[in-house]
Amino acid sequence: MKKIVDFLKVNTTVYLATSVQEIPHVRAFGFMFEEKGELYFCTSNKKPVFQQLQVNKRVEICSMDKFLNTLRVAGRISFTKELDKKKKILEMSPLVKSIYKHEGNPVFEVFSIKPDWAEHLNLMQQKKENYME
């Protein structure tokens, strides 16, 4: 998990893939933090992605650094209503705070991904490393 978190702390933009009736949907998300082996993100419950995540909790994320190293992580998501997690995200991210204002905002949703598979790939060297052993 340390290698995953170290990569995501530097490369905070990830692309999250969902699937609805075999149609893929990909969008950018900002990695917020890791806690107890889970990767945390947030969204609005007014967005289609929120509805998609309600239907199919299996997701995959991908991120790439400037050296063409990629990280892919697959797992199951779960939503939390814990106000301390929402508050932590608001404190870390001025962008999120400007959108949701406070942890009690009824459209502000926090979810985590519990990884069950992760892979690092250097595209230039075509070298793979499994991060979940």
Backbone as CSV, one residue per row, in Angstrom:
resi,resn,N_x,N_y,N_z,CA_x,CA_y,CA_z,C_x,C_y,C_z
1,MET,0.821,-1.194,0.000,0.000,0.000,0.000,0.868,1.263,0.000
2,LYS,2.029,1.202,0.652,2.906,2.370,0.729,3.300,2.864,-0.660
3,LYS,3.639,1.958,-1.565,4.034,2.364,-2.914,2.875,3.038,-3.647
4,ILE,1.671,2.535,-3.444,0.492,3.138,-4.077,0.299,4.552,-3.561
5,VAL,0.317,4.716,-2.260,0.088,6.032,-1.650,1.201,7.007,-2.023
6,ASP,2.444,6.550,-2.002,3.556,7.429,-2.388,3.373,7.950,-3.805
7,PHE,2.953,7.094,-4.716,2.727,7.502,-6.105,1.584,8.511,-6.176
8,LEU,0.484,8.220,-5.483,-0.697,9.082,-5.558,-0.514,10.424,-4.851
9,LYS,0.351,10.496,-3.872,0.619,11.778,-3.213,1.296,12.754,-4.167
10,VAL,2.080,12.228,-5.091,2.778,13.062,-6.076,1.918,13.271,-7.318
11,ASN,1.177,12.267,-7.699,0.350,12.280,-8.919,-1.112,12.163,-8.495
12,THR,-1.647,13.271,-8.010,-2.952,13.244,-7.339,-4.137,13.112,-8.288
13,THR,-3.945,13.427,-9.554,-5.049,13.267,-10.504,-5.104,11.824,-10.966
14,VAL,-6.262,11.214,-10.749,-6.478,9.845,-11.197,-7.684,9.836,-12.125
15,TYR,-7.740,8.832,-12.967,-8.880,8.653,-13.859,-9.632,7.429,-13.370
16,LEU,-10.871,7.645,-12.971,-11.692,6.599,-12.384,-12.625,6.064,-13.451
17,ALA,-12.636,4.739,-13.588,-13.487,4.086,-14.576,-14.619,3.350,-13.881
18,THR,-15.820,3.588,-14.398,-16.993,2.846,-13.967,-17.591,2.200,-15.208
19,SER,-18.574,1.354,-14.982,-19.234,0.701,-16.095,-20.717,0.614,-15.802
20,VAL,-21.521,0.988,-16.782,-22.971,0.885,-16.664,-23.469,0.121,-17.882
21,GLN,-24.062,-1.024,-17.643,-24.562,-1.876,-18.718,-23.519,-2.049,-19.823
22,GLU,-22.305,-2.380,-19.382,-21.164,-2.644,-20.271,-20.674,-1.419,-21.036
23,ILE,-21.132,-0.228,-20.668,-20.634,1.004,-21.287,-19.678,1.654,-20.300
24,PRO,-18.393,1.828,-20.690,-17.426,2.422,-19.769,-17.606,3.934,-19.659
25,HIS,-17.287,4.449,-18.482,-17.304,5.882,-18.213,-16.033,6.196,-17.432
26,VAL,-15.270,7.183,-17.885,-14.026,7.552,-17.228,-14.047,9.048,-16.963
27,ARG,-13.598,9.419,-15.766,-13.498,10.836,-15.456,-12.358,11.064,-14.473
28,ALA,-11.877,12.318,-14.398,-10.768,12.673,-13.515,-11.277,12.918,-12.097
29,PHE,-10.482,12.468,-11.134,-10.737,12.697,-9.719,-9.432,13.097,-9.060
30,GLY,-9.535,13.759,-7.930,-8.362,14.078,-7.132,-8.250,13.127,-5.960
31,PHE,-7.083,12.498,-5.817,-6.823,11.647,-4.661,-6.727,12.539,-3.435
32,MET,-7.417,12.166,-2.364,-7.435,12.975,-1.153,-6.472,12.433,-0.087
33,PHE,-6.682,11.200,0.359,-5.808,10.632,1.380,-6.028,9.125,1.473
34,GLU,-5.145,8.469,2.235,-5.265,7.037,2.510,-5.436,6.866,4.011
35,GLU,-6.288,5.929,4.370,-6.463,5.599,5.781,-6.842,4.131,5.896
36,LYS,-6.115,3.408,6.723,-6.380,1.991,6.987,-6.537,1.170,5.711
37,GLY,-5.654,1.436,4.740,-5.646,0.649,3.511,-6.712,1.028,2.494
38,GLU,-7.372,2.162,2.697,-8.386,2.616,1.745,-8.004,3.984,1.194
39,LEU,-8.272,4.186,-0.089,-7.961,5.431,-0.790,-9.233,6.270,-0.862
40,TYR,-9.150,7.535,-0.425,-10.345,8.377,-0.313,-10.439,9.427,-1.411
41,PHE,-11.692,9.631,-1.853,-12.056,10.584,-2.904,-13.404,11.205,-2.529
42,CYS,-13.831,12.191,-3.288,-15.149,12.767,-3.020,-15.829,13.161,-4.328
43,THR,-17.148,13.339,-4.237,-17.951,13.718,-5.391,-19.264,14.325,-4.907
44,SER,-20.087,14.704,-5.832,-21.429,15.204,-5.538,-22.446,14.107,-5.813
45,ASN,-23.462,14.023,-4.970,-24.499,13.027,-5.223,-25.474,13.477,-6.311
46,LYS,-25.180,14.621,-6.928,-25.984,15.099,-8.060,-25.373,14.690,-9.400
47,LYS,-24.164,14.121,-9.375,-23.468,13.751,-10.600,-23.814,12.320,-11.027
48,PRO,-23.785,12.052,-12.343,-24.025,10.676,-12.815,-23.071,9.654,-12.210
49,VAL,-21.830,10.045,-11.931,-20.877,9.092,-11.378,-21.358,8.564,-10.031
50,PHE,-22.011,9.388,-9.240,-22.533,8.935,-7.952,-23.558,7.825,-8.170
51,GLN,-24.441,8.033,-9.118,-25.455,7.014,-9.417,-24.795,5.741,-9.952
52,GLN,-23.788,5.894,-10.802,-23.083,4.738,-11.349,-22.409,3.935,-10.239
53,LEU,-21.836,4.636,-9.270,-21.159,3.956,-8.168,-22.145,3.268,-7.233
54,GLN,-23.375,3.713,-7.215,-24.403,3.044,-6.419,-24.769,1.694,-7.042
55,VAL,-24.746,1.640,-8.370,-25.153,0.439,-9.095,-24.033,-0.596,-9.146
56,ASN,-22.815,-0.143,-9.414,-21.686,-1.058,-9.556,-20.526,-0.512,-8.735
57,LYS,-20.210,-1.167,-7.663,-19.182,-0.686,-6.731,-17.766,-1.092,-7.133
58,ARG,-17.618,-1.807,-8.239,-16.284,-2.188,-8.735,-15.762,-1.072,-9.631
59,VAL,-14.547,-0.597,-9.338,-13.942,0.477,-10.118,-12.467,0.193,-10.359
60,GLU,-11.906,0.977,-11.243,-10.464,0.978,-11.445,-10.038,2.421,-11.607
61,ILE,-8.871,2.751,-11.035,-8.289,4.077,-11.238,-6.947,3.915,-11.928
62,CYS,-6.529,4.985,-12.599,-5.241,4.997,-13.273,-4.643,6.389,-13.139
63,SER,-3.337,6.446,-12.958,-2.619,7.717,-12.903,-1.271,7.526,-13.584
64,MET,-0.705,8.640,-14.077,0.599,8.570,-14.747,1.454,9.739,-14.301
65,ASP,2.748,9.501,-14.132,3.658,10.582,-13.791,4.369,11.096,-15.043
66,LYS,5.210,12.113,-14.870,5.885,12.742,-16.012,6.940,11.838,-16.656
67,PHE,7.284,10.740,-16.017,8.261,9.789,-16.550,7.585,8.594,-17.233
68,LEU,6.279,8.685,-17.437,5.468,7.653,-18.077,5.350,6.386,-17.241
69,ASN,5.432,6.537,-15.931,5.109,5.453,-15.019,3.612,5.525,-14.761
70,THR,2.940,4.402,-14.891,1.505,4.391,-14.629,1.212,3.518,-13.412
71,LEU,0.139,3.869,-12.757,-0.361,3.096,-11.635,-1.819,2.800,-11.911
72,ARG,-2.181,1.519,-11.834,-3.577,1.104,-11.956,-3.962,0.393,-10.677
73,VAL,-5.139,0.734,-10.160,-5.644,0.131,-8.931,-7.097,-0.237,-9.159
74,ALA,-7.458,-1.466,-8.836,-8.839,-1.914,-8.941,-9.324,-2.328,-7.558
75,GLY,-10.609,-2.095,-7.321,-11.175,-2.488,-6.043,-12.644,-2.140,-5.952
76,ARG,-13.155,-2.247,-4.744,-14.562,-1.941,-4.448,-14.624,-0.629,-3.681
77,ILE,-15.654,0.153,-3.988,-15.826,1.413,-3.281,-16.871,1.246,-2.185
78,SER,-16.753,2.128,-1.215,-17.804,2.251,-0.206,-17.920,3.730,0.160
79,PHE,-19.136,4.156,0.397,-19.392,5.533,0.796,-19.388,5.627,2.310
80,THR,-18.995,6.792,2.819,-19.011,7.030,4.251,-19.730,8.342,4.534
81,LYS,-20.401,8.390,5.649,-21.056,9.624,6.105,-20.268,10.262,7.251
82,GLU,-19.078,9.707,7.542,-18.272,10.203,8.652,-17.857,11.651,8.418
83,LEU,-18.320,12.538,9.280,-18.035,13.962,9.129,-16.557,14.281,9.287
84,ASP,-15.819,13.479,10.067,-14.393,13.754,10.222,-13.641,13.550,8.910
85,LYS,-14.072,12.608,8.103,-13.421,12.393,6.802,-13.755,13.547,5.853
86,LYS,-14.995,13.996,5.874,-15.384,15.145,5.047,-14.613,16.391,5.472
87,LYS,-14.507,16.592,6.779,-13.783,17.757,7.297,-12.312,17.704,6.881
88,LYS,-11.715,16.520,6.956,-10.306,16.363,6.569,-10.108,16.747,5.103
89,ILE,-11.011,16.317,4.240,-10.906,16.645,2.820,-11.055,18.154,2.610
90,LEU,-12.008,18.758,3.284,-12.204,20.208,3.148,-10.970,20.981,3.600
91,GLU,-10.315,20.509,4.652,-9.108,21.164,5.146,-7.938,21.004,4.188
92,MET,-7.875,19.867,3.481,-6.755,19.603,2.578,-6.913,20.257,1.210
93,SER,-8.153,20.441,0.791,-8.385,20.858,-0.593,-9.192,22.158,-0.680
94,PRO,-8.519,23.258,-0.995,-9.241,24.518,-1.185,-10.287,24.419,-2.303
95,LEU,-10.013,23.636,-3.323,-10.975,23.468,-4.416,-12.259,22.810,-3.909
96,VAL,-12.117,21.711,-3.195,-13.289,21.015,-2.658,-14.044,21.932,-1.690
97,LYS,-13.307,22.659,-0.855,-13.946,23.579,0.093,-14.730,24.664,-0.648
98,SER,-14.192,25.146,-1.765,-14.901,26.190,-2.519,-16.191,25.658,-3.144
99,ILE,-16.242,24.370,-3.387,-17.438,23.766,-3.991,-18.484,23.415,-2.930
100,TYR,-18.063,22.733,-1.858,-19.016,22.174,-0.889,-19.164,22.996,0.396
101,LYS,-18.233,23.897,0.654,-18.272,24.847,1.778,-18.111,24.218,3.167
102,HIS,-18.886,23.197,3.514,-18.824,22.617,4.861,-19.172,21.128,4.806
103,GLU,-18.753,20.423,5.845,-18.923,18.962,5.867,-20.378,18.524,5.927
104,GLY,-21.275,19.418,6.308,-22.687,19.053,6.381,-23.459,19.265,5.094
105,ASN,-22.778,19.698,4.035,-23.450,19.924,2.752,-24.079,18.602,2.289
106,PRO,-25.390,18.592,2.045,-26.069,17.329,1.724,-25.688,16.706,0.377
107,VAL,-25.021,17.436,-0.514,-24.605,16.835,-1.792,-23.164,16.323,-1.755
108,PHE,-22.429,16.650,-0.710,-21.019,16.279,-0.562,-20.915,14.823,-0.113
109,GLU,-20.320,13.994,-0.969,-20.172,12.563,-0.694,-18.691,12.185,-0.685
110,VAL,-18.335,11.325,0.242,-16.970,10.804,0.339,-17.028,9.294,0.154
111,PHE,-16.116,8.799,-0.664,-16.034,7.356,-0.855,-14.583,6.917,-0.839
112,SER,-14.410,5.637,-0.568,-13.069,5.070,-0.550,-13.028,3.859,-1.469
113,ILE,-11.828,3.582,-1.920,-11.570,2.369,-2.699,-10.678,1.476,-1.860
114,LYS,-11.124,0.267,-1.644,-10.291,-0.737,-0.982,-9.651,-1.560,-2.089
115,PRO,-8.361,-1.347,-2.343,-7.707,-2.041,-3.453,-7.636,-3.547,-3.262
116,ASP,-7.937,-4.262,-4.345,-7.675,-5.697,-4.328,-6.694,-6.077,-5.424
117,TRP,-6.295,-5.093,-6.206,-5.304,-5.322,-7.262,-4.665,-3.987,-7.609
118,ALA,-3.361,-3.975,-7.776,-2.657,-2.754,-8.190,-1.416,-3.130,-8.973
119,GLU,-1.125,-2.305,-9.969,0.023,-2.587,-10.839,0.696,-1.279,-11.228
120,HIS,2.017,-1.310,-11.198,2.839,-0.194,-11.657,3.488,-0.627,-12.966
121,LEU,3.456,0.247,-13.963,4.059,-0.068,-15.258,4.877,1.112,-15.731
122,ASN,6.132,0.855,-16.082,6.956,1.863,-16.728,6.790,1.664,-18.225
123,LEU,6.139,2.615,-18.887,5.829,2.467,-20.312,7.079,2.441,-21.193
124,MET,8.119,3.157,-20.800,9.335,3.194,-21.609,10.082,1.859,-21.539
125,GLN,10.123,1.263,-20.384,10.856,0.011,-20.206,9.959,-1.216,-20.304
126,GLN,8.651,-0.995,-20.376,7.681,-2.097,-20.388,7.912,-3.044,-19.217
127,LYS,8.184,-2.443,-18.047,8.441,-3.220,-16.847,7.237,-3.080,-15.904
128,LYS,6.647,-4.231,-15.534,5.492,-4.246,-14.639,5.913,-4.692,-13.238
129,GLU,5.189,-4.153,-12.271,5.374,-4.574,-10.892,3.989,-4.662,-10.234
130,ASN,3.712,-5.797,-9.632,2.446,-5.970,-8.913,2.613,-5.374,-7.533
131,TYR,1.726,-4.428,-7.161,1.819,-3.766,-5.870,1.004,-4.435,-4.776
132,MET,0.177,-5.382,-5.123,-0.669,-6.028,-4.122,-0.254,-7.487,-3.989
133,GLU,0.778,-7.731,-3.242,1.252,-9.103,-3.046,1.050,-9.535,-1.631
